[in-house]
Amino acid sequence: MKAFKFISQLVLLLICITACSEYDDGELWDKVNSLDDRVTSIEKQLKALNDDITSISAIVGVLQSRLYLTNVTASGEDYVLTFSDGSRVIISDGKDGVDGKDAPVINVRYYNGRYYWVQTINGETTWLNDVNGNKIPASGMDAVTPLLKADSDGYWIISYDNGYTYSKLLDESGKAIKASGKDGDSFFESVEVTEDELRIVLKDGTEIVIPLGEQSPYKAVNLGLSVKWASFNLGATASSEQGGYYLWGDVTNSGIMPNYVAPNIDNICGTKYDIVRATWGGTWRLPNKAEQIDLIKKCTWTRATVNGVSGMKVTGGNGNSIFLPSTGYELPASGPIGTTQIMDKSSGYYWTGESYSDTYGRFGYVFYYNSTSYYYNGSWNASMVKMAIRPVKE
């Protein structure tokens, strides 16, 4: 009886061994290998993306210091940028690139005189904030360079203290973002070198424009219209700067709202009341009504972000373009005479050199845009508001 029991157990053991020896573990190893491949891919991607963040941080310093490029050298898919202070930055022209679904695009936006870090996920751009809800500075003495990483659960995490601590990266809904991607991903979409500037387009559609060589003070851009338009606003030194705010016809820029009295002239373009002519000289002047209409009706207007500044890109029929940064407008504020406030900062408002008078005072004509469209022949009280100016050249 005992012998029979032993033989039965032996048979069962042999059946088990046979069954185990026939077990196909290929599927399990496929999963393990696939996981290894994904981890390796994400590690490669992380290095590339963190290199891109470092490059963007360096470029922010260039923009803040108003440097220009002295040399651009292409090496495969990389570009070596040399600046006027001798510093160098390497960027990669993204061959595949993130699209806002596999990974966030880390970039910067300009706000109240400084650059801050933002993320773009699925087309939505939000500020990167610390644990207290403060924006993360990308420029200034307290600027930081974020570091991306994937945690053990497979989600993107980010550090603002050189990798000492990390927190989950969250989308606009507050949800953690699954880490995925492929080797070759980059925040940079394309790099274009023209005769006088380097134009970098990032995956979130924003642009970085850096002058190539020392530029002439006032650059006139041919848009195929009756006049050439300046590449930047009066009072600015780059296309992304808003420049100054001016009262209509205040050639010395010394008028104080609301006591200022505008000249009683319908058209000051090129006259002694034209602050552009007085400041820039030559044939530079304020645009007139017909020229503002041409700019709007004969050009293509698209929302754009250049060097972290939101605005409108205006492209002529010949393919050339100018960028009109968001400016808002300046009004008197409560307090002592001369106290002012900037309104509607996300829109752009620009004087022309023509005006009209009625019982309420003199009103200057304006072309402007907001979040939905763009307009011409708007009119504002010349004694009560300051606006930006985009000069033209005959």
DRENLO-935137 format. One line per field, with one value per residue (C-alpha): residue in one letter; residue number from 1; z, y, x. Coordinates in Angstrom, 1 decimal, m for minus. Last residue first. Example, Ala and Ser with C-alpha at 12.3 -4.5 7.8 and 13.67 -1.06 7.14 Angstrom:
// residues 2
aa c(S, A)
i c(2, 1)
up c(7.1, 7.8)
north c(m1.1, m4.5)
east c(13.7, 12.3)
//
This chain:
// residues 394
aa c(E, K, V, P, R, I, A, M, K, V, M, S, A, N, W, S, G, N, Y, Y, Y, S, T, S, N, Y, Y, F, V, Y, G, F, R, G, Y, T, D, S, Y, S, E, G, T, W, Y, Y, G, S, S, K, D, M, I, Q, T, T, G, I, P, G, S, A, P, L, E, Y, G, T, S, P, L, F, I, S, N, G, N, G, G, T, V, K, M, G, S, V, G, N, V, T, A, R, T, W, T, C, K, K, I, L, D, I, Q, E, A, K, N, P, L, R, W, T, G, G, W, T, A, R, V, I, D, Y, K, T, G, C, I, N, D, I, N, P, A, V, Y, N, P, M, I, G, S, N, T, V, D, G, W, L, Y, Y, G, G, Q, E, S, S, A, T, A, G, L, N, F, S, A, W, K, V, S, L, G, L, N, V, A, K, Y, P, S, Q, E, G, L, P, I, V, I, E, T, G, D, K, L, V, I, R, L, E, D, E, T, V, E, V, S, E, F, F, S, D, G, D, K, G, S, A, K, I, A, K, G, S, E, D, L, L, K, S, Y, T, Y, G, N, D, Y, S, I, I, W, Y, G, D, S, D, A, K, L, L, P, T, V, A, D, M, G, S, A, P, I, K, N, G, N, V, D, N, L, W, T, T, E, G, N, I, T, Q, V, W, Y, Y, R, G, N, Y, Y, R, V, N, I, V, P, A, D, K, G, D, V, G, D, K, G, D, S, I, I, V, R, S, G, D, S, F, T, L, V, Y, D, E, G, S, A, T, V, N, T, L, Y, L, R, S, Q, L, V, G, V, I, A, S, I, S, T, I, D, D, N, L, A, K, L, Q, K, E, I, S, T, V, R, D, D, L, S, N, V, K, D, W, L, E, G, D, D, Y, E, S, C, A, T, I, C, I, L, L, L, V, L, Q, S, I, F, K, F, A, K, M)
i c(394, 393, 392, 391, 390, 389, 388, 387, 386, 385, 384, 383, 382, 381, 380, 379, 378, 377, 376, 375, 374, 373, 372, 371, 370, 369, 368, 367, 366, 365, 364, 363, 362, 361, 360, 359, 358, 357, 356, 355, 354, 353, 352, 351, 350, 349, 348, 347, 346, 345, 344, 343, 342, 341, 340, 339, 338, 337, 336, 335, 334, 333, 332, 331, 330, 329, 328, 327, 326, 325, 324, 323, 322, 321, 320, 319, 318, 317, 316, 315, 314, 313, 312, 311, 310, 309, 308, 307, 306, 305, 304, 303, 302, 301, 300, 299, 298, 297, 296, 295, 294, 293, 292, 291, 290, 289, 288, 287, 286, 285, 284, 283, 282, 281, 280, 279, 278, 277, 276, 275, 274, 273, 272, 271, 270, 269, 268, 267, 266, 265, 264, 263, 262, 261, 260, 259, 258, 257, 256, 255, 254, 253, 252, 251, 250, 249, 248, 247, 246, 245, 244, 243, 242, 241, 240, 239, 238, 237, 236, 235, 234, 233, 232, 231, 230, 229, 228, 227, 226, 225, 224, 223, 222, 221, 220, 219, 218, 217, 216, 215, 214, 213, 212, 211, 210, 209, 208, 207, 206, 205, 204, 203, 202, 201, 200, 199, 198, 197, 196, 195, 194, 193, 192, 191, 190, 189, 188, 187, 186, 185, 184, 183, 182, 181, 180, 179, 178, 177, 176, 175, 174, 173, 172, 171, 170, 169, 168, 167, 166, 165, 164, 163, 162, 161, 160, 159, 158, 157, 156, 155, 154, 153, 152, 151, 150, 149, 148, 147, 146, 145, 144, 143, 142, 141, 140, 139, 138, 137, 136, 135, 134, 133, 132, 131, 130, 129, 128, 127, 126, 125, 124, 123, 122, 121, 120, 119, 118, 117, 116, 115, 114, 113, 112, 111, 110, 109, 108, 107, 106, 105, 104, 103, 102, 101, 100, 99, 98, 97, 96, 95, 94, 93, 92, 91, 90, 89, 88, 87, 86, 85, 84, 83, 82, 81, 80, 79, 78, 77, 76, 75, 74, 73, 72, 71, 70, 69, 68, 67, 66, 65, 64, 63, 62, 61, 60, 59, 58, 57, 56, 55, 54, 53, 52, 51, 50, 49, 48, 47, 46, 45, 44, 43, 42, 41, 40, 39, 38, 37, 36, 35, 34, 33, 32, 31, 30, 29, 28, 27, 26, 25, 24, 23, 22, 21, 20, 19, 18, 17, 16, 15, 14, 13, 12, 11, 10, 9, 8, 7, 6, 5, 4, 3, 2, 1)
up c(m46.5, m43.2, m40.7, m36.9, m34.5, m31.6, m28.2, m26.3, m23.8, m22.9, m21.7, m23.7, m27.2, m26.5, m28.3, m31.8, m33.5, m37.2, m37.5, m36.0, m35.0, m33.8, m30.9, m28.1, m28.8, m31.6, m32.3, m34.9, m33.5, m34.7, m32.3, m30.8, m30.0, m27.5, m26.4, m28.7, m31.7, m33.2, m35.5, m35.6, m37.8, m36.9, m36.0, m32.5, m31.6, m29.1, m28.5, m26.3, m23.4, m21.2, m21.1, m18.9, m17.6, m14.7, m14.1, m11.4, m13.0, m10.7, m7.3, m6.6, m8.6, m12.0, m15.3, m18.3, m20.1, m22.9, m23.4, m25.0, m26.6, m29.0, m32.7, m34.7, m38.2, m41.3, m44.7, m46.9, m50.0, m49.3, m45.9, m42.6, m39.3, m36.2, m33.3, m29.6, m26.7, m25.3, m24.3, m26.9, m29.6, m28.9, m31.9, m32.8, m36.5, m38.8, m42.6, m44.5, m47.1, m45.0, m41.7, m42.8, m45.6, m43.2, m41.0, m44.0, m45.1, m41.6, m41.3, m39.9, m37.5, m39.0, m40.2, m43.3, m41.6, m37.9, m35.2, m32.3, m33.9, m36.8, m34.4, m32.1, m34.9, m33.7, m35.9, m38.9, m40.5, m39.8, m37.7, m39.4, m38.1, m36.2, m33.0, m31.1, m28.1, m24.7, m21.7, m18.4, m18.1, m18.3, m18.1, m21.3, m21.3, m24.3, m26.2, m29.4, m27.6, m30.7, m29.3, m25.8, m25.7, m24.0, m24.6, m26.0, m25.9, m26.4, m28.6, m31.7, m30.1, m29.0, m27.8, m27.4, m30.6, m31.4, m33.3, m36.8, m38.3, m41.2, m44.8, m46.7, m49.7, m48.8, m49.9, m46.3, m46.5, m43.0, m41.8, m39.1, m36.8, m34.7, m37.1, m35.9, m34.5, m35.8, m36.0, m34.0, m31.8, m32.4, m30.2, m31.4, m29.8, m31.5, m28.5, m30.2, m30.3, m33.3, m33.4, m35.6, m35.9, m37.4, m40.0, m43.2, m42.1, m40.0, m39.3, m36.5, m36.2, m33.7, m30.5, m27.3, m28.3, m28.7, m30.4, m28.3, m27.6, m25.3, m22.2, m18.7, m17.5, m16.4, m13.0, m12.9, m11.7, m14.5, m16.3, m16.2, m13.2, m12.9, m9.8, m7.3, m6.9, m4.3, m4.4, m8.2, m8.8, m6.6, m8.9, m9.5, m11.8, m11.9, m14.9, m14.0, m14.4, m10.9, m10.0, m10.9, m14.3, m14.3, m15.5, m14.1, m13.8, m14.1, m11.4, m11.4, m8.0, m9.2, m12.3, m15.1, m15.3, m12.3, m11.1, m10.5, m6.9, m5.9, m2.5, m3.5, m6.5, m9.7, m13.4, m15.3, m17.7, m21.5, m22.9, m26.3, m25.0, m22.3, m22.5, m19.5, m18.2, m16.7, m15.8, m17.6, m16.1, m16.7, m15.6, m17.3, m20.2, m20.8, m20.8, m22.1, m20.9, m23.4, m21.5, m22.5, m24.7, m25.5, m25.9, m29.3, m28.3, m31.0, m33.8, m35.6, m33.1, m34.2, m31.3, m29.4, m28.2, m26.4, m26.4, m24.5, m26.0, m24.9, m28.5, m28.7, m30.2, m31.1, m31.9, m33.8, m33.5, m36.0, m37.7, m36.7, m37.8, m36.7, m35.9, m35.2, m33.8, m32.3, m30.4, m26.8, m25.2, m21.7, m20.9, m24.3, m23.8, m20.2, m21.6, m24.1, m21.3, m19.6, m23.0, m23.4, m19.9, m20.7, m23.9, m22.1, m19.7, m22.7, m24.3, m21.0, m20.3, m23.7, m23.3, m19.9, m21.4, m24.1, m21.6, m19.4, m22.4, m23.7, m20.2, m20.0, m23.4, m22.4, m19.2, m21.3, m23.9, m21.0, m19.7, m23.2, m23.7, m20.5, m22.4, m19.9, m21.3, m18.5, m15.9, m17.4, m17.4, m13.9, m12.7, m14.5, m13.0, m9.5, m10.0, m11.1, m8.1, m5.8, m7.2, m7.0, m3.3, m2.6, m4.3, m2.3, 0.9, 0.0)
north c(106.1, 104.4, 103.3, 103.4, 101.1, 103.2, 102.1, 103.8, 106.5, 107.5, 110.5, 113.5, 111.8, 110.3, 107.0, 106.0, 102.6, 102.9, 99.4, 96.0, 92.6, 89.4, 87.1, 87.6, 91.3, 93.4, 97.1, 99.8, 103.3, 106.7, 109.6, 111.4, 115.1, 116.5, 115.6, 118.1, 116.5, 116.4, 114.0, 112.1, 110.9, 109.8, 106.2, 104.9, 101.2, 99.0, 95.3, 93.0, 90.7, 93.7, 95.0, 98.0, 99.6, 102.0, 105.7, 108.2, 111.5, 113.6, 112.0, 109.0, 107.1, 106.0, 107.7, 105.3, 103.3, 100.8, 97.1, 96.2, 92.8, 92.5, 93.2, 90.9, 91.7, 89.5, 88.9, 86.3, 88.5, 88.8, 90.3, 88.5, 90.0, 88.0, 89.0, 89.1, 87.0, 87.5, 84.5, 85.3, 85.4, 84.0, 84.1, 84.8, 85.1, 88.1, 87.7, 90.9, 93.0, 93.9, 94.6, 96.4, 98.1, 99.5, 100.8, 102.4, 104.2, 105.6, 107.0, 105.4, 107.6, 108.6, 107.5, 109.4, 110.4, 111.1, 108.4, 110.6, 113.7, 111.7, 109.1, 111.8, 113.4, 116.9, 118.7, 116.9, 113.6, 112.2, 114.9, 114.6, 116.0, 118.9, 120.6, 119.5, 117.3, 119.0, 117.1, 117.6, 114.0, 112.7, 114.3, 115.3, 114.9, 112.6, 115.4, 115.0, 114.6, 114.2, 111.3, 110.5, 107.8, 104.5, 103.1, 99.9, 96.6, 94.5, 91.4, 93.0, 94.3, 97.6, 99.3, 103.0, 103.1, 99.6, 96.9, 95.7, 99.0, 98.9, 99.7, 101.8, 101.2, 97.5, 94.5, 93.6, 95.3, 95.5, 98.6, 98.1, 100.9, 100.7, 98.7, 95.2, 93.7, 90.2, 87.5, 88.8, 86.2, 85.1, 82.5, 81.2, 79.6, 76.7, 74.4, 72.2, 75.1, 77.3, 78.8, 81.8, 83.0, 86.5, 88.8, 86.8, 84.0, 80.9, 78.6, 76.1, 73.7, 71.9, 72.3, 70.7, 67.5, 63.8, 61.7, 58.6, 58.0, 59.1, 58.1, 59.4, 59.4, 62.9, 63.5, 65.2, 68.7, 69.6, 71.8, 69.0, 68.0, 67.3, 65.3, 66.7, 66.3, 67.1, 67.4, 67.4, 70.8, 72.6, 73.1, 69.4, 67.8, 64.5, 62.7, 59.5, 55.9, 54.6, 54.5, 58.2, 59.7, 62.7, 66.3, 69.0, 72.7, 75.5, 78.1, 81.9, 83.6, 86.3, 87.1, 85.0, 81.7, 82.3, 79.6, 81.2, 81.0, 78.6, 77.9, 74.4, 75.9, 76.8, 76.1, 78.3, 76.8, 76.3, 74.0, 72.4, 68.9, 69.8, 73.1, 73.9, 77.3, 78.7, 82.5, 85.3, 88.8, 92.3, 91.9, 88.5, 87.0, 83.3, 80.4, 76.8, 73.2, 71.1, 68.4, 64.8, 62.1, 64.2, 67.7, 66.8, 65.8, 65.7, 63.5, 65.1, 67.9, 70.4, 70.2, 73.2, 73.9, 77.2, 79.2, 82.3, 84.7, 87.9, 88.5, 85.0, 81.7, 79.2, 75.6, 73.9, 70.2, 67.8, 67.1, 69.8, 73.3, 76.3, 79.7, 82.6, 86.1, 86.0, 89.0, 89.8, 91.7, 90.7, 89.4, 87.6, 85.9, 84.9, 83.4, 81.5, 79.9, 78.7, 77.4, 75.4, 73.9, 73.0, 71.3, 69.3, 68.2, 67.1, 65.1, 63.5, 62.6, 61.1, 58.8, 57.7, 57.4, 55.1, 52.9, 52.6, 51.8, 49.1, 47.6, 47.4, 45.7, 43.3, 42.3, 42.0, 39.9, 37.8, 37.1, 36.2, 33.8, 31.9, 28.9, 26.1, 22.7, 22.0, 22.9, 20.4, 17.7, 18.4, 18.4, 15.1, 13.7, 14.7, 13.2, 10.0, 10.0, 10.6, 7.7, 5.4, 6.4, 5.6, 2.3, 1.4, 2.3, 0.0)
east c(8.8, 9.7, 7.1, 7.1, 5.2, 3.9, 2.7, m0.2, m0.9, m4.5, m6.4, m5.4, m5.6, m9.1, m9.1, m10.2, m10.3, m9.7, m8.3, m9.0, m7.6, m9.2, m10.0, m7.5, m7.2, m5.8, m5.2, m5.0, m5.5, m6.8, m6.4, m9.3, m9.4, m11.9, m15.4, m17.2, m15.4, m11.9, m10.3, m7.0, m4.1, m0.6, m1.4, m1.3, m0.8, m2.7, m1.9, m3.8, m2.7, m1.9, m5.5, m4.7, m1.5, m1.9, m1.0, m0.2, 0.8, m1.4, m1.4, m3.7, m6.3, m5.0, m4.6, m4.5, m1.8, m2.5, m2.0, 1.3, 1.1, 4.0, 3.7, 6.0, 7.0, 7.0, 8.5, 6.7, 6.2, 2.5, 3.2, 3.2, 2.1, 2.9, 0.8, 1.6, 2.8, 6.3, 8.5, 11.1, 8.4, 4.9, 2.5, m1.2, m1.5, m2.2, m1.8, m1.2, m3.0, m6.1, m4.4, m1.2, m3.0, m5.5, m2.7, m1.1, m4.3, m4.8, m1.3, 1.8, 4.0, 7.4, 10.8, 12.1, 15.3, 15.0, 14.6, 13.5, 11.9, 10.5, 9.0, 7.7, 5.6, 4.5, 7.0, 5.5, 6.2, 2.7, 0.9, m2.5, m5.8, m4.1, m5.3, m2.2, m3.1, m3.7, m2.3, m4.0, m5.3, m2.6, 0.8, 2.7, 6.5, 6.9, 8.7, 6.7, 3.4, 1.2, m0.8, 0.4, 3.1, 3.9, 7.3, 8.8, 6.8, 9.9, 9.6, 10.9, 14.1, 15.5, 12.4, 11.4, 9.4, 8.3, 10.3, 11.0, 10.0, 7.4, 8.3, 5.9, 3.5, 3.2, 5.2, 6.1, 9.5, 11.0, 12.9, 15.5, 16.3, 19.5, 21.6, 22.2, 25.4, 25.7, 23.0, 20.1, 18.3, 14.7, 13.1, 9.7, 6.7, 4.9, 4.8, 7.5, 9.9, 10.8, 14.3, 15.0, 18.6, 19.0, 20.6, 20.9, 18.8, 19.5, 16.6, 16.3, 13.4, 11.1, 13.2, 11.8, 13.6, 12.8, 15.6, 15.1, 11.5, 8.7, 6.8, 6.3, 2.7, 1.6, 0.1, m3.3, m3.9, m6.3, m3.8, m1.2, 0.9, 4.6, 5.1, 7.6, 11.3, 13.9, 17.7, 17.8, 19.3, 16.7, 13.7, 13.1, 10.5, 8.6, 7.2, 5.3, 6.4, 5.6, 9.3, 9.6, 10.6, 12.9, 13.0, 15.4, 14.4, 17.0, 16.6, 16.7, 17.1, 19.5, 17.4, 16.0, 14.1, 11.9, 9.5, 6.1, 4.8, 2.2, 3.7, 4.9, 6.6, 4.9, 5.4, 3.1, 0.5, 0.4, m2.3, m1.6, m1.8, 0.8, 2.8, 5.0, 6.1, 9.2, 9.4, 11.2, 11.3, 10.0, 6.4, 6.0, 8.0, 7.3, 9.6, 9.7, 9.3, 7.4, 5.5, 6.1, 4.4, 1.4, 2.8, 4.3, 7.8, 10.4, 11.2, 14.2, 14.5, 17.2, 19.5, 20.9, 24.5, 25.2, 28.4, 29.6, 32.1, 30.2, 29.0, 27.5, 28.5, 25.8, 26.7, 23.9, 23.2, 21.6, 24.8, 27.2, 25.9, 27.9, 26.4, 28.7, 28.7, 25.2, 23.8, 23.5, 20.6, 21.6, 18.1, 17.9, 21.3, 20.4, 17.2, 19.3, 21.3, 18.1, 16.8, 20.0, 19.7, 16.1, 17.3, 20.0, 17.3, 15.2, 18.1, 19.1, 15.5, 15.0, 17.9, 16.5, 13.0, 14.3, 16.3, 13.2, 11.0, 13.5, 13.8, 10.0, 9.9, 12.5, 10.5, 7.3, 9.0, 10.5, 7.0, 5.7, 8.6, 7.9, 6.5, 5.7, 6.7, 9.3, 6.6, 4.2, 6.9, 7.9, 4.3, 3.6, 6.8, 5.7, 2.3, 3.8, 6.2, 3.3, 1.4, 4.5, 4.9, 1.2, 1.5, 4.6, 2.8, 0.0)
//
